[in-house]
Amino acid sequence: MVLVFMDIKNQLGTTLIELLVAMAIIGIMSAIFVSQINLTDSEELNMVTERVAADLKQIRNLSTSRVINEDNIYPYGGYGMYFDNSGEYAYYILFANDIKNGYDPEYDVIVSKYIFPNKEIRVYPKLEESTQQFVFAFINEHEAYTDIELKPGGLGYSISLDLNGARNTIAISDPAVDDYVWGNVNILYGE
């Protein structure tokens, strides 16, 4: 009898029960993994807000460093961002501003374009929620061009991003009120 038991235990292969248990474990682990991938609205908004703030800092740095364009000249109007909410998906364009009048696709050179990943995300100047398009350009370290109104008190500008009731604000300011006007680009989460 011992010999029969040894022969059965040494058989190769798996049983149907073992396969079903393995598949159930893989299914449960996959469900947990997939549920962790989906971002909440506030997490997605935070990620997009950080991208916008980073690009604002990039155009500020390009302008204050006097980076030249492909024509080997510094763009007269500095570097800017053009925001547009008028389509299904909002987007913005980073551009080299050849003239000081905002974004003009005929004259300005596009540095990059970013389309927001969720069609519910909207971006606008904080005091003007109905605005569909606006521009913010750093001409140099002392001067900016924008069609955004100054924040109350005159110390900078605010850009808000909304997603299904969640709101973040980007503040562009310099609390020291010195000649270097564009020292700070800060994010206010959940404002």
C-alpha positions in Angstrom: 0.0 0.0 0.0 2.9 2.4 0.6 4.1 1.7 -2.9 0.8 2.7 -4.4 0.7 6.0 -2.5 4.2 6.9 -3.6 3.3 6.2 -7.3 0.4 8.6 -7.1 2.3 11.3 -5.4 5.1 11.3 -8.0 2.8 11.9 -11.0 3.6 14.9 -13.1 1.1 17.7 -13.9 -1.5 19.7 -12.0 -5.1 19.1 -11.2 -8.0 21.2 -12.3 -8.5 22.5 -8.8 -4.9 23.7 -8.6 -5.3 25.6 -11.9 -8.5 27.2 -10.8 -6.9 28.3 -7.5 -3.9 29.8 -9.4 -6.2 31.6 -11.8 -8.3 33.0 -9.0 -5.2 34.4 -7.2 -4.0 36.0 -10.5 -7.5 37.5 -11.1 -7.6 39.0 -7.6 -4.1 40.5 -7.9 -4.9 42.0 -11.3 -8.1 43.6 -9.9 -6.2 45.2 -7.1 -3.5 46.4 -9.4 -5.9 47.9 -12.0 -7.9 49.7 -9.2 -4.7 51.4 -8.0 -3.9 52.8 -11.5 -7.1 55.0 -11.8 -6.4 58.4 -10.4 -8.9 60.4 -8.5 -10.0 63.7 -9.9 -7.9 65.7 -7.4 -4.8 63.5 -8.1 -5.2 64.1 -11.8 -5.8 67.8 -11.3 -2.7 68.0 -9.1 -0.6 66.3 -11.8 -1.8 68.7 -14.5 -1.4 71.7 -12.3 2.2 70.8 -11.6 2.8 70.4 -15.3 1.4 73.9 -16.0 3.5 75.4 -13.2 6.6 73.7 -14.4 6.0 75.1 -17.9 5.4 78.6 -16.5 8.8 78.3 -14.7 10.4 77.1 -18.0 9.2 80.1 -19.9 10.2 82.4 -17.0 13.7 80.9 -17.1 13.9 81.1 -20.9 13.0 84.8 -20.7 15.2 85.8 -17.8 18.1 83.8 -19.3 17.6 85.6 -22.6 17.6 82.3 -24.5 17.8 82.8 -28.3 15.5 81.1 -30.8 16.4 79.2 -33.9 17.0 82.5 -35.8 19.8 83.3 -33.2 17.9 86.2 -31.7 16.1 86.7 -28.5 12.3 87.0 -29.3 11.1 90.6 -28.9 8.1 89.5 -26.8 9.9 86.9 -24.7 8.4 83.5 -24.2 4.8 82.8 -23.3 1.9 80.4 -22.8 -1.4 80.6 -24.7 -4.3 78.8 -23.0 -7.4 77.7 -24.9 -10.6 76.2 -23.4 -12.8 76.6 -26.5 -12.5 73.0 -27.8 -13.5 69.6 -26.4 -10.1 69.3 -24.7 -8.4 72.4 -23.2 -4.8 72.9 -24.1 -1.9 75.3 -23.9 1.0 76.3 -26.2 4.5 77.4 -25.2 5.7 79.9 -27.7 8.5 82.3 -28.5 6.7 85.7 -28.7 8.1 87.6 -31.7 5.8 90.6 -31.1 4.4 91.9 -27.8 0.7 91.3 -28.5 0.1 87.8 -27.2 0.0 84.6 -29.2 -0.1 84.9 -33.0 0.3 81.6 -34.8 1.4 83.4 -38.0 4.5 85.0 -36.3 5.2 83.2 -33.1 7.3 80.0 -32.9 5.6 77.1 -31.0 8.0 75.5 -28.5 5.5 72.8 -27.4 1.8 72.1 -27.1 0.1 70.2 -24.2 -3.4 68.9 -24.4 -5.0 68.2 -21.0 -5.7 64.5 -20.6 -9.3 64.9 -19.3 -11.9 66.9 -21.3 -13.4 68.0 -18.0 -10.3 70.0 -17.0 -10.6 73.8 -17.6 -8.0 76.5 -17.1 -8.8 80.2 -16.7 -7.6 83.4 -15.0 -8.8 83.2 -11.4 -10.9 86.4 -11.5 -12.4 85.6 -15.0 -13.9 82.2 -15.0 -15.8 82.7 -18.3 -12.6 83.4 -20.3 -12.0 80.8 -23.1 -8.6 82.0 -24.2 -5.8 83.9 -22.6 -2.1 84.4 -22.7 0.7 84.9 -20.2 4.2 85.9 -21.5 7.4 86.7 -19.7 9.2 89.4 -21.8 12.2 89.6 -19.5 12.9 89.5 -15.8 11.2 92.8 -15.3 8.2 92.7 -17.6 5.3 90.4 -18.6 2.5 90.6 -21.1 -0.9 89.2 -20.3 -4.6 89.7 -20.6 -5.1 88.5 -17.0 -6.1 91.0 -14.4 -3.7 91.6 -11.5 -4.6 90.0 -8.2 -6.1 92.3 -5.6 -3.3 94.3 -4.1 -1.4 94.3 -7.4 1.1 91.6 -6.5 0.9 89.2 -9.4 -1.5 87.0 -11.3 -3.5 83.8 -10.6 -4.4 81.0 -13.0 -7.0 78.4 -11.8 -7.5 74.8 -13.0 -10.8 73.0 -12.4 -11.8 69.4 -12.6 -15.3 68.3 -11.5 -15.4 70.7 -8.5 -11.7 70.3 -7.5 -9.7 73.5 -8.0 -6.0 74.4 -7.9 -4.5 77.8 -8.3 -1.1 78.8 -9.7 0.1 82.2 -8.3 2.7 84.1 -10.3 4.1 86.8 -8.1 7.0 88.3 -6.2 6.2 89.1 -2.6 9.5 91.1 -2.2 8.2 93.7 -4.7 11.6 94.4 -6.1 12.7 94.8 -9.7 12.7 91.0 -10.3 9.0 90.8 -10.7 8.7 87.1 -11.5 10.4 85.4 -8.7 7.7 82.9 -7.7 5.4 80.5 -9.4 3.5 78.7 -6.6 0.7 76.1 -6.5 -2.2 76.4 -4.1 -3.9 73.0 -3.9 -7.6 72.7 -3.3 -8.3 76.4 -3.3 
